[in-house]
Amino acid sequence: MNTIRITLAALLFAAALPAQSPVPAPPQSGAVLLLGATAHLGNGQVLPNSAIAFDAGKLTLVADAATVRLDRAKFSKIFDVTGKHVYPGFIATNSHLGLVEVEAVRATQDFAEIGSYNPNARAIVAYNTDSDIQPTVRSNGVLLAQVVPTGGTVSGTSSVVQLDAWNWEDATLRTDDGIHLNWPSPQPRRRFGPPGRTPGEEPENAYDKNVVDVRRFFAEAAAYCQNTTPEPKNPRFEAMRGIFDGKQNLYIHTGNARTMQEAVLFAEQFGARAVLVGATDAWLITDFLREHRVPVVLDQTQRLPARDDEDVDQPFKTPAALHAAGIPFVIAGEGAWQQRNLPFQAGQAIGFGLPYEAAVQALTLSPAAIMGIGNTTGSLETGKDATLFVSEGDALDMRTNRVTAAFIQGREVNLDNKQKVLQRRFEEKYKGDKD
């Protein structure tokens, strides 16, 4: 009986293991040329007939193919991509990629720590490069990601990774780019109070107290960081030095117009560089955001409006409103598995007034610039990393997006994944069946 139980447990454990992920690509060997595609450079520019070359992981040529003379003998691979589209690798901002495998299974979640104030919790050390999820999002052009902790008031620090690596050290593009603060949320008014309370009466509101607690924590951290050699060292406060010396962003997660303004003013008092995340009501305070030069990481566009009296298409229109106001913004997805739909979140905004190249920039150069890696990636410019992909059609349209080749720092990435494996398996199984 014990043997049977052990065997059954082993089988169940083996069945629960994820399928083997594609092996990371080796370093680039030999120059590569992509010729003839429409190139969306990520900086607002587009080349209808492009010549893009890269070697040793760096872009060496980005030009109009009709204006350059090419020596084809210098390239070990030449891709004829006439009629196709080339984009910089899309960046999944504010994601849980590599921090969760099955969102409904708590044991596979590793993105939050116990307690309210954990600035020293580093998401990068929990990042799992062997996840089944990363290959699925790469298939839609998402090649880089910001992995972000959640939970508590100060969740910890995020890092930026590329999505084809052996381990988190290999994956890292920038460690600890910023600390994430979940700004307190005001409690809504009660419509129907408990016995003894008048309906509509304001309940006891902890918002002001929670803000005082946040302010006290930051004040203590700022005072601590004025001492360059404190003894004994406080790990939580040590992790916040970058906030006060300008080396890290302070990502503030909040969506309400009032709380966004209060949070920005709070950050300015401590000399922190604020980035608003979520920012549902950003379209209501564009003048304020422009005045204070605050970049915004927008929540997904494919969602319902925040209020009953808002236009049903307001989430679709918000990116266009920020673009018109000249506010730097990023379009973000949600969670982990859902990041494969990130390009279509941006595509949704195009139908509601956002220019096409601005939508591409919101997935490429804008997040790269905000996260401090814009000098090396995020756009197709000579000298930058050769992180890009080729799509047969419009990569922001789910009807035509079909990624046929992808490169991360010049390495040609395997685009196979678990979902494609299952598709082939069952197509083979039922190919002889009739309707």
C-alpha positions in Angstrom: 0.0 0.0 0.0 2.8 2.4 0.9 4.5 1.7 -2.4 1.3 2.4 -4.3 0.8 5.7 -2.4 4.4 6.8 -3.1 4.1 5.9 -6.7 0.8 7.8 -7.1 2.3 10.9 -5.3 5.3 10.8 -7.6 3.1 10.7 -10.7 0.9 13.5 -9.4 4.0 15.6 -8.7 5.5 14.9 -12.1 2.2 15.9 -13.8 2.2 19.2 -11.9 5.7 20.1 -13.1 5.7 22.7 -15.9 6.8 21.7 -19.3 10.5 22.4 -20.0 11.0 25.9 -21.2 13.1 26.6 -24.3 16.8 26.8 -23.7 18.1 30.4 -23.6 19.8 31.4 -26.8 23.6 31.5 -27.1 25.4 34.8 -27.6 25.2 36.3 -31.1 27.9 35.1 -33.5 28.1 36.9 -36.7 26.4 40.0 -38.0 22.7 40.0 -38.9 20.8 42.1 -41.4 17.0 42.6 -41.5 16.0 44.1 -44.9 12.8 45.6 -46.2 10.5 45.8 -43.2 8.5 48.8 -41.9 10.5 49.7 -38.8 8.8 51.3 -35.9 11.7 52.8 -34.1 10.0 53.4 -30.7 10.9 57.1 -30.6 8.0 58.2 -32.7 9.7 57.6 -36.0 9.0 55.0 -38.7 11.0 53.7 -41.6 8.8 52.3 -44.4 11.7 50.4 -46.1 14.4 49.7 -43.5 17.8 48.2 -43.2 18.6 47.1 -39.7 21.9 45.4 -38.8 23.4 44.3 -35.5 26.5 42.5 -34.3 27.8 41.5 -30.9 24.4 42.3 -29.5 24.4 46.0 -30.6 22.6 47.8 -33.4 25.1 48.9 -36.0 22.8 50.2 -38.7 19.2 51.6 -38.6 18.5 53.4 -41.9 16.3 53.7 -45.0 17.3 50.7 -47.2 17.1 52.9 -50.3 19.8 55.3 -49.1 22.5 53.0 -47.9 25.0 50.8 -49.7 25.3 47.3 -48.1 28.0 44.7 -48.5 26.0 41.5 -48.0 29.2 39.5 -47.6 29.7 41.1 -44.2 26.6 39.4 -42.7 26.3 35.8 -41.6 22.5 36.0 -41.8 20.2 38.2 -43.9 16.5 38.2 -43.3 14.3 39.4 -46.1 11.4 40.9 -44.1 9.8 42.8 -46.9 6.1 43.5 -46.1 6.6 42.8 -42.4 7.1 45.0 -39.4 10.0 45.4 -37.0 9.6 46.8 -33.4 11.8 47.3 -30.4 11.1 44.6 -27.8 8.0 45.5 -25.8 8.4 46.1 -22.1 6.0 44.7 -19.5 5.9 47.4 -16.8 4.5 46.7 -13.3 4.4 42.9 -13.9 4.6 39.7 -11.8 6.4 37.8 -14.5 8.7 35.2 -12.9 7.1 35.8 -9.5 4.1 33.7 -10.0 3.3 30.5 -12.0 -0.4 29.8 -11.3 -2.2 32.8 -10.0 -4.9 30.7 -8.4 -2.4 28.6 -6.5 -0.9 30.5 -3.5 2.1 28.2 -3.3 3.3 29.4 -6.7 3.1 33.1 -5.7 6.3 34.8 -4.5 5.7 38.5 -4.9 4.8 39.7 -1.4 6.3 39.6 2.1 4.6 39.7 5.4 4.3 43.1 7.0 3.6 46.6 5.9 7.0 48.2 5.4 9.4 46.1 3.4 11.6 48.4 1.2 14.4 45.9 1.5 12.4 43.1 -0.1 14.0 42.6 -3.6 11.8 41.1 -6.3 14.8 40.1 -8.4 16.0 37.4 -6.0 12.7 35.6 -6.4 12.6 35.9 -10.2 12.2 32.5 -11.8 13.7 32.3 -15.3 12.3 28.7 -15.8 8.7 29.8 -15.7 6.3 28.6 -18.4 4.9 32.1 -18.7 7.8 34.0 -20.1 7.9 32.1 -23.4 4.3 32.7 -24.0 4.6 36.5 -23.7 7.8 36.5 -25.8 5.7 35.1 -28.6 3.8 38.4 -28.7 6.9 40.6 -28.7 7.2 41.2 -24.9 11.0 40.8 -24.5 11.7 42.8 -21.3 9.9 43.2 -18.0 9.8 45.1 -14.8 9.2 42.6 -12.0 7.4 44.2 -9.2 6.6 43.2 -5.6 3.2 43.9 -4.0 1.6 43.8 -0.7 1.8 46.0 2.4 2.4 49.7 2.3 6.0 49.7 1.0 6.2 46.5 -1.0 9.9 46.5 -1.9 12.1 47.1 -4.9 11.5 46.2 -8.5 14.1 45.3 -11.2 14.2 45.2 -15.0 15.0 41.9 -16.7 15.2 40.4 -20.2 13.0 37.4 -20.7 15.5 34.8 -22.0 18.1 33.8 -19.4 19.5 30.9 -17.4 19.1 32.7 -14.0 18.1 36.0 -12.5 21.7 37.3 -12.6 21.9 36.7 -16.4 18.4 38.2 -16.8 19.0 41.5 -15.0 19.2 44.7 -17.0 18.9 46.9 -14.0 18.5 45.9 -10.3 16.5 47.8 -7.8 15.2 50.6 -10.2 12.7 51.8 -7.6 10.7 51.3 -4.5 7.0 50.7 -4.6 4.7 52.5 -2.3 1.0 51.6 -2.0 -0.6 54.9 -1.1 -3.4 54.6 1.4 -6.9 54.6 0.0 -9.8 56.7 1.4 -12.7 54.6 2.5 -15.9 55.2 0.5 -19.0 56.6 2.1 -21.5 54.1 3.5 -24.8 53.9 1.8 -26.4 51.8 4.5 -24.8 51.9 7.9 -24.8 49.4 10.7 -27.4 49.6 13.4 -27.2 52.9 15.2 -25.5 54.7 12.3 -27.4 57.0 9.9 -27.3 55.8 6.3 -24.9 57.8 4.3 -22.9 58.8 7.4 -19.1 58.9 7.0 -17.6 55.8 8.7 -14.5 56.1 10.9 -11.8 56.9 8.3 -8.3 55.6 8.8 -7.0 57.4 5.7 -5.4 60.4 7.5 -3.9 58.1 10.1 -2.4 55.9 7.4 -0.9 58.9 5.6 0.6 60.0 8.9 2.2 56.6 9.3 3.7 56.7 5.8 5.0 60.2 6.4 6.6 59.1 9.7 8.3 56.1 8.1 9.8 58.2 5.3 10.9 61.0 7.7 12.7 58.4 9.9 14.3 56.9 6.8 15.4 60.3 5.5 17.0 61.2 8.8 18.7 57.8 8.9 20.1 58.2 5.4 21.7 61.6 6.2 24.3 59.5 8.1 26.6 57.7 5.6 28.0 55.3 8.2 25.2 54.5 10.7 25.7 51.9 13.4 23.9 49.7 13.8 22.6 49.5 10.2 18.9 49.3 9.6 18.2 47.1 6.5 14.9 48.7 5.7 16.3 52.3 5.8 19.4 51.3 4.0 17.3 50.1 1.1 15.8 53.6 0.7 19.0 55.5 0.2 18.4 55.6 -3.6 15.1 57.3 -3.1 16.6 60.3 -1.3 19.7 60.6 -3.5 17.8 60.4 -6.8 19.2 57.0 -8.0 15.8 55.3 -7.7 12.2 56.0 -8.6 9.5 56.1 -6.0 6.6 54.2 -7.7 3.4 55.3 -6.0 0.4 53.0 -6.6 -2.8 54.9 -6.5 -5.6 55.8 -8.9 -7.8 58.4 -7.3 -7.4 62.1 -8.5 -7.1 63.4 -4.9 -4.7 60.8 -3.7 -2.5 61.1 -6.7 -2.0 64.8 -6.1 -1.3 64.3 -2.4 1.1 61.5 -3.2 3.1 63.6 -5.7 3.3 66.5 -3.2 4.4 64.1 -0.5 7.2 62.7 -2.8 8.4 66.3 -3.6 8.7 67.1 0.1 11.2 64.2 0.4 13.0 65.0 -2.8 11.9 61.7 -4.3 11.3 61.2 -8.1 7.6 60.1 -8.2 6.1 57.8 -10.8 2.4 57.2 -10.6 1.2 53.6 -11.1 -2.4 52.7 -11.9 -3.4 56.4 -12.2 -7.0 55.6 -13.2 -8.0 59.3 -12.8 -4.9 60.7 -14.6 -7.1 62.3 -17.3 -8.7 64.5 -14.6 -5.5 66.1 -13.5 -3.4 66.5 -16.6 -2.5 70.1 -15.8 -1.2 69.1 -12.3 0.8 66.2 -13.8 2.4 68.4 -16.4 3.2 71.1 -14.0 4.9 68.6 -11.6 6.5 66.6 -14.5 5.2 63.3 -13.2 5.3 60.2 -15.5 2.4 57.8 -15.4 2.2 54.0 -15.6 -1.4 53.5 -16.8 -3.4 50.5 -15.7 -4.7 48.3 -18.6 -7.0 50.0 -21.0 -9.2 47.0 -21.6 -11.3 47.4 -18.4 -14.5 49.0 -17.1 -14.6 52.7 -16.1 -13.8 53.6 -12.5 -17.2 55.3 -11.9 -20.8 54.7 -12.8 -21.1 58.2 -14.4 -17.9 57.9 -16.6 -18.0 57.2 -20.3 -17.8 53.5 -20.8 -14.8 54.0 -23.1 -12.9 56.3 -20.8 -10.1 53.8 -20.1 -9.6 53.6 -23.9 -9.4 57.4 -24.2 -7.1 58.1 -21.3 -3.8 57.4 -23.1 -4.8 59.9 -25.9 -5.6 62.5 -23.2 -2.2 62.1 -21.6 -0.5 62.2 -25.0 -2.3 65.4 -26.0 -1.3 67.0 -22.6 2.4 66.1 -23.2 2.6 63.8 -20.1 5.1 60.9 -20.3 3.1 57.7 -19.9 3.4 53.9 -20.1 0.7 51.4 -21.0 0.9 48.4 -18.6 -0.8 45.1 -18.4 -1.7 43.0 -15.4 -0.2 40.2 -13.4 1.8 37.6 -15.3 -0.1 35.4 -17.9 -2.0 38.5 -19.0 1.1 40.2 -20.2 0.8 38.4 -23.5 -2.1 40.8 -24.3 0.0 43.9 -23.5 0.4 44.9 -27.2 -3.4 44.8 -27.6 -3.9 47.1 -24.5 -2.0 49.7 -26.5 -3.8 48.8 -29.7 -7.1 49.5 -27.9 -6.1 53.1 -27.3 -5.2 53.7 -31.0 -8.9 53.4 -31.9 -9.7 56.2 -29.4 -7.3 58.9 -30.6 -3.8 57.8 -29.6 -1.4 58.0 -32.6 0.1 54.7 -33.6 3.7 55.5 -33.0 2.9 57.0 -29.6 1.3 53.7 -28.7 4.5 51.9 -29.7 6.5 54.3 -27.7 4.3 53.7 -24.6 5.5 50.1 -24.7 9.1 50.7 -25.6 11.1 53.9 -25.1 8.8 55.5 -22.5 9.1 52.7 -20.0 12.8 52.3 -20.7 13.4 56.0 -20.0 11.4 56.0 -16.8 13.2 52.9 -15.5 16.6 54.4 -16.3 17.6 52.1 -19.2 16.6 54.3 -22.1 20.2 54.9 -23.1 20.7 51.2 -23.9 17.4 49.9 -25.0 13.8 50.8 -25.8 14.3 52.1 -29.4 15.9 51.1 -32.6 19.0 53.3 -32.7 22.6 52.5 -33.5 24.6 51.7 -30.4 21.7 50.4 -28.4 20.9 46.7 -27.6 19.6 44.7 -30.5 16.4 43.8 -28.7 13.7 43.7 -31.3 11.2 41.4 -33.1 9.6 40.9 -36.5 5.9 40.5 -36.9 4.1 39.6 -40.1 1.4 42.2 -39.4 0.5 45.0 -37.0 1.9 43.8 -33.7 -0.7 45.9 -31.8 -3.6 44.2 -33.5 -4.6 40.7 -32.3 -5.9 39.8 -35.7 -2.5 40.4 -37.5 0.1 40.0 -34.7 2.3 37.0 -35.7 5.9 37.2 -34.4 8.2 35.3 -36.6 11.6 36.2 -35.2 12.8 37.9 -32.0 16.2 38.9 -30.8 17.3 39.9 -27.3 20.7 41.6 -27.2 21.3 40.1 -30.7 20.5 36.5 -29.6 17.8 34.9 -31.7 15.2 33.7 -29.2 13.2 30.5 -29.4 9.6 31.4 -29.9 8.1 28.1 -28.9 6.1 27.7 -25.7 3.8 25.5 -23.8 0.7 26.7 -25.5 2.1 26.1 -28.9 3.2 22.6 -27.9 -0.3 21.8 -26.7 -1.8 23.2 -29.9 0.4 21.0 -32.0 -0.3 17.9 -29.9 -4.1 18.2 -30.2 -4.0 19.2 -33.8 -2.1 16.0 -34.5 -4.5 13.9 -32.3 -7.6 15.2 -34.1 -6.3 15.9 -37.6 -8.1 12.9 -39.0 -11.4 13.5 -37.3 -14.4 14.8 -39.3 -16.9 17.4 -38.1 
